[in-house]
């Protein structure tokens, strides 16, 4: 069974964790011995990150590989839920109600597609 990584989601997640850690692309690059331009390419998904580099990034950011690639792992729904909760944390109560309705509508439409 071939598993395809979603490099766009991976790059966005790396960026979010990097910013949460208070690091610039340059600082992350220095810590893992990688050029700033490579970090930029990884975050924008214009290049595919190697496993050794991904491990270094995860270690510097203090996250697990599962957390970085959770959208590509069928068993990682817990991390997806944590990711969603993290995104909602900065929303106002009104924004959270709006997102809840969006999710409800999407889930209902999934049933109609089956």
N, C-alpha and C positions, 0 to 999 in steps of 0.2 A: 504494500500500500504506500503510494507516494504521498507525501505531505508537502504542500506548497506553502511557503511562508508568505504572509502578506507584508511585503516590505514597506508599503506606505504606512500601514498601521504601526509596524515596528518602529519606523523612523519617528512617527508622531509620539509614540510612547516614550522613546529614548529622549526626545526633546522635552516632554513634560517632566520626566524624572530628573533630567539635567537641570531644568529651571527650578524645580522643587528643591534640588540640592544646592541651589544658588551658584551654579557653575556656568561659565560661558563656554562656547564651543572650544575656544582656545585653551581654557583651563582643563577641560575634559581631555582634549587632545594631548596636552602635556603629560597628564597623569597616565595615559595609556600609550604614550609614544606614537602618536598619530597626528598627521597634519590637520590643521583646522579645516581645510577644504574637504578632507575626507569625512570629518564629522558632519559637515554641512551636507555632503552628498548622501551620507547614510540617513540623516534626518529627512531629507527630501526624496529619498528612495530612488535616487538616480544611479546608485551603485548598490551592490549586494554585499553586506557585511559578512566577513568570515566568522566561523564559530569561535576561533581563539580571540578575535577582536570583540565579539559579542560578550564573551565571558569576562574580558577585561572591563568592558563598559559596565556590565552588571555589577561587578565587584566594586568599581569606583562609585557607582550610583547607589550601592547598598540595596540592590533588588535581586530577585532570583531570575534565572532565565525564563521560568514559567511566566513570570509577570511581564516580561518583555515580549514573549511570543504567544501569549494566551489566546489570541484570536486564531491561531493556527493549530491549537491543541484541542481535540474534542473533549478532553476531561478537565479543561481549565475554566469552566463557567464561573467558579468562585472568584477567580481573578477578574473576569469580565464584570461581575457584579461589583467588586471592589473598585474597579476602574470607573464604572458608572456612578457609584456612590461618591468617589472623589470628584468627579465632574460636577455633581449636584451640590457638593458641599458649599460652594461659593454662590449658589443661586438663592434668591429671595424665596419666601414661601409662595408667592404668586407665580414665580418662574417654575418652581417645583410642581405646582398644580398643573401648569401648562404642559410641562414635560410628561407628567403622569397621563394626561389626556392624549398626548401624542403617542405614547406607548400603548395605551389602551386601544386607540384607533388602529395602530399598526398590528397589534396582536389579533384583533378582530378580523382584520383584512387577511392575515395569514391563514386563518381558518377558512375564509372564502376562497383562497387560492388552491386549497387541497382538493 
